[in-house]
Amino acid sequence: MMAAFGDETALMLIDVQKGVNDTAFYGGPNGRRNNPEAEVRLAELLGAFRRADRQVVVVQHDSRDPASPIKLALE
């Protein structure tokens, strides 16, 4: 799998945090996620990048919405 990517390829993980599991807030009208296996797939992908000694970048969302389960660390 990793052979398809060059040495300059990085994996960027965005908004992979426990707060997005709050289906009452992020689950939409049905109160459920549309990607129930996301964590398993992301762990597989992250493992492949680490085994290939590739760059990994993690971006964490900080919401300014007071009702959000993902709040700013410093307010």
N, C-alpha and C positions, 0 to 999 in steps of 0.2 A: 504494500500500500504506500509506504513512504517513498519508494523509489520514484514515484511520479512527481515528487516535489524537489525543487532545488535546495541547496544549502541556505539560501536566503529566505526560504519560506518560514513564516512564523504562524503559530496558532493564536488567535485572539478569542478569549472567552469573555463574553459580555453579559452582565447581570445574572450570573450564576450564584445565587445566594438563597438562603432558606426563606426569606420574605416573599419570594415569588410563589411559594406554595400556599399562600393565604388565598384559597379559592373564593372566599367571600369577597375579597377585594379585587383579585386579578382573574377570577374564574369565569367572568362574563355572565350572561343571563342564566346559564345552566349550572353555574357554580362548580365547574370542572375545568381541568387543564386540557389543552389540545395536544399535549406532548408528554404523556405519562412516563415514557421511557427515556426522557431527555437526560437525566443524571447518569443512567447506565451508559448511554451512547457517548456522552461527553467524557466519562471516565475512560472508556475504551480509546477514544480519540486522543485524550491527554496522555494516556499511557503509551500510545504509539509514538507521539511526538517526543516524549521523554526518553523512550528507548532509542530513538533515532538521534538523540542529543540535539533536538531542534529548539528554537526559541519559543517561549510561551509568554503571552501577555494577558493579564487579567484586568478587566475593567469592571469596577463595582459602581452600581447606581446608588445615588443618595437622593431620596425624594424630599422635596420641600412641602409636599402635601401632608398636613398634620394627621390625616386619616390613614396614610400609607404605612404598611408594615415595614417599609424600608425608609428609614428616616436619616437625615443628616447626622453624622457623628458629632459635629460641632455646630451648634446653633446659637 
